[in-house]
């Protein structure tokens, strides 16, 4: 299920699934899964703003700290691509990769986080419809 590519035949669009709720499903009911996903979606915009701000301010220690917290949240969602990208960001900051490359990497992370948010909204709707 994770990283599978779904072919949407009508639109001929390829979309990667960025999460897997298996871990959440094993931990509780569908309602608890919904609560966890909704909580993540409440916090996600804050993470995006914080990461942008910290990079712009070149506050690298705080950027690593916030990135690490986000990585933990993404791990619960088994969002492995994003976990890997966050890890790359942490490593890049630690090794003082040039600023343009950091911005580029953060841009990719933001793009994938926005896609993940869209997919999670759809997943919540799917779960609610099945209740």
Secondary structure, 3 states (H helix, E strand, C coil): CCCCEEEECCCCEEEECCCCCHHHHHHCCHHHHHHHHHHHHHHHHHHHHHHHHHHHCCCHHHHHHHHHHHHHHHHHCCCHHHHHHHHHHHHHHHCCCCHHHHHHHHHHHHHHHHHHHHHHHHHHHHHHHHC
